[in-house]
């Protein structure tokens, strides 16, 4: 790059920085001026400031209760189960079928 080209780029950067500085300094006072005026209109239309509390979170975990139970009548196991069924592995649809 030539010296003239670098000098031109530097001048453009400086001019753009000055333009942004002027724009920023003019916006700050105008924002404060309109903020005080518009605050009254907002309060009149929508009410005053709202203060909302943050939500609270509470975790409840189930307790495990161990309890000893003694039956009043003794129980006897009298059920009989017949387990002589075989599974048919030759089913065509892939499901197991029971045959007696």
Secondary structure, 3 states (H helix, E strand, C coil): CCHHHHHHHHHHHHHHHHHHHHHHHHHHHHHHHHHHHHHHHHHHHHCCCCCCCCCCCCCCCCCCCCCCCCCCCCCCCCCCCCCCCEEECCCCCCCCEEEC
